[in-house]
Amino acid sequence: MWAPRHPDTQLIAYLKGELADRDHRRVASHVSTCAECTRALEDFRKILQDLATSVPQPPEIQWGAYRAELRQKLEGRRQPLWGWQWLLRPLPVALSAAVAGALLILAFPSGTYRPPVTADLAFLEETAVASRLDLLQQYSMLERLDLWEDLDVIQHLDTIQPTRKS
């Protein structure tokens, strides 16, 4: 015979009246036939009653006093600064601007920024390549070459013997 499942998780909601009508009827019919669930229901009822009497009720909120305290705090923030206190407000901004200016002066002492010249780098690279290929010795031949027509010669410059003028 099939035994119905115990509604353990719904017993407290059943006691508090928080179940839907269909679930409430199902739990009520089960509790009326099950001694174990009836005992558990009575135990839960006693626990809920003990909790209700042991926990003190929270004090009632005094909305008028709360609003007055809130207004007082807001008005305290809006009060104008007197004496030397007005100098303190712009102080962090002025200090940060002074530090930024000092860093700019230290980073660029001449006052103008000059980007690195790529022509100087290209000259250095050409000089390094020429020194390895002995191109400076064959400069007279290089002057006579047309780059596109004599590409074959240019590719084999390192194998060409220098010519002697008589």
C-alpha positions as CSV (number, residue, x, y, z in Angstrom):
1,M,0.0,0.0,0.0
2,W,1.2,3.5,-0.9
3,A,1.9,5.7,2.1
4,P,1.5,9.5,1.6
5,R,4.5,11.7,1.9
6,H,4.7,13.6,5.2
7,P,4.4,17.4,4.7
8,D,7.3,18.2,7.0
9,T,8.4,21.4,5.3
10,Q,4.8,22.8,5.2
11,L,3.7,22.2,8.8
12,I,4.9,25.6,10.1
13,A,3.4,27.5,7.1
14,Y,0.1,25.5,7.8
15,L,0.1,26.7,11.4
16,K,0.7,30.3,10.4
17,G,-2.0,30.2,7.7
18,E,0.4,30.9,4.8
19,L,-0.5,28.0,2.5
20,A,-2.6,28.2,-0.6
21,D,-6.1,26.6,-0.2
22,R,-5.3,23.4,-2.1
23,D,-2.1,22.8,0.0
24,H,-3.9,23.8,3.2
25,R,-6.6,21.1,2.6
26,R,-4.0,18.5,1.6
27,V,-1.9,19.1,4.8
28,A,-5.1,19.2,7.0
29,S,-6.3,15.9,5.6
30,H,-2.9,14.3,6.1
31,V,-2.5,15.6,9.7
32,S,-6.0,14.2,10.6
33,T,-4.9,10.7,9.7
34,C,-1.1,10.8,10.7
35,A,-0.3,10.6,14.4
36,E,3.4,11.5,13.8
37,C,2.5,14.7,11.9
38,T,-0.1,15.6,14.5
39,R,2.6,15.4,17.3
40,A,5.0,17.4,15.1
41,L,2.3,20.0,14.5
42,E,1.7,20.3,18.3
43,D,5.4,20.6,19.0
44,F,5.7,23.4,16.3
45,R,2.7,25.2,17.8
46,K,4.3,25.2,21.3
47,I,7.6,26.4,19.9
48,L,5.9,29.3,17.9
49,Q,4.0,30.3,21.1
50,D,7.1,30.3,23.2
51,L,8.9,32.4,20.6
52,A,6.1,34.9,20.4
53,T,6.1,35.4,24.1
54,S,9.9,35.5,24.6
55,V,10.9,38.0,22.0
56,P,10.1,41.6,23.0
57,Q,8.3,43.8,20.6
58,P,10.4,46.4,18.9
59,P,9.8,50.0,20.1
60,E,7.5,52.0,17.9
61,I,9.3,54.3,15.5
62,Q,9.1,58.0,16.4
63,W,8.9,59.5,12.9
64,G,8.8,63.1,14.1
65,A,12.0,62.7,16.2
66,Y,13.7,61.0,13.3
67,R,12.8,63.8,10.8
68,A,14.0,66.5,13.3
69,E,17.3,64.7,13.8
70,L,17.7,64.3,10.0
71,R,17.0,68.0,9.4
72,Q,19.5,69.0,12.1
73,K,22.2,66.9,10.5
74,L,21.5,68.4,7.0
75,E,21.5,71.9,8.3
76,G,24.9,71.2,10.1
77,R,26.4,70.4,6.7
78,R,25.1,73.6,5.1
79,Q,26.6,76.0,7.6
80,P,29.0,78.5,6.1
81,L,32.6,78.3,7.0
82,W,33.9,81.2,9.1
83,G,37.4,82.6,9.6
84,W,40.3,80.6,8.1
85,Q,38.2,77.5,7.5
86,W,37.2,78.7,4.0
87,L,40.8,78.4,2.9
88,L,40.8,74.7,3.6
89,R,38.3,73.8,0.9
90,P,40.4,74.7,-2.2
91,L,43.6,73.6,-0.6
92,P,43.7,70.0,-1.9
93,V,42.9,71.2,-5.4
94,A,45.7,73.8,-5.3
95,L,48.2,71.3,-3.9
96,S,47.5,68.8,-6.6
97,A,47.8,71.5,-9.3
98,A,51.1,72.6,-7.8
99,V,52.5,69.1,-7.7
100,A,51.4,68.4,-11.3
101,G,53.1,71.7,-12.5
102,A,56.3,70.8,-10.7
103,L,56.3,67.3,-12.3
104,L,55.9,68.9,-15.7
105,I,58.7,71.3,-15.1
106,L,61.0,68.5,-13.9
107,A,60.0,66.2,-16.8
108,F,60.6,68.8,-19.5
109,P,63.3,71.2,-18.2
110,S,63.7,73.1,-21.5
111,G,60.0,73.9,-21.7
112,T,59.6,72.4,-25.1
113,Y,59.2,68.8,-26.1
114,R,61.3,67.5,-29.0
115,P,60.4,64.1,-30.4
116,P,63.3,61.9,-31.3
117,V,64.5,62.6,-34.8
118,T,64.2,59.5,-37.0
119,A,66.6,60.8,-39.6
120,D,69.5,60.6,-37.0
121,L,68.6,56.9,-36.4
122,A,68.4,56.2,-40.1
123,F,71.9,57.8,-40.6
124,L,73.3,55.6,-37.9
125,E,71.8,52.5,-39.3
126,E,73.1,53.3,-42.8
127,T,76.6,53.9,-41.4
128,A,76.5,50.6,-39.6
129,V,75.4,48.7,-42.7
130,A,77.9,50.4,-44.9
131,S,80.8,49.6,-42.6
132,R,80.0,45.9,-42.7
133,L,79.7,45.7,-46.5
134,D,82.7,47.8,-47.4
135,L,80.4,50.1,-49.5
136,L,82.5,53.1,-48.7
137,Q,85.3,51.7,-50.7
138,Q,83.1,51.2,-53.8
139,Y,81.4,54.6,-53.6
140,S,82.3,55.5,-57.1
141,M,80.6,52.4,-58.5
142,L,77.5,53.2,-56.4
143,E,77.2,56.7,-57.9
144,R,77.0,55.2,-61.3
145,L,74.2,52.7,-60.5
146,D,70.6,53.2,-61.3
147,L,68.8,51.5,-58.4
148,W,66.0,49.8,-60.4
149,E,68.0,48.9,-63.5
150,D,71.0,47.5,-61.6
151,L,69.3,45.6,-58.8
152,D,71.3,42.5,-59.6
153,V,74.5,44.5,-59.1
154,I,73.3,46.0,-55.9
155,Q,72.4,42.6,-54.4
156,H,76.0,41.4,-55.0
157,L,77.9,44.5,-54.0
158,D,79.9,42.6,-51.4
159,T,81.4,40.3,-54.1
160,I,82.4,43.1,-56.5
161,Q,86.1,43.9,-56.5
162,P,87.0,47.6,-56.4
163,T,88.2,49.2,-59.7
164,R,91.4,51.1,-59.8
165,K,91.6,54.3,-61.8
166,S,94.8,54.8,-63.7
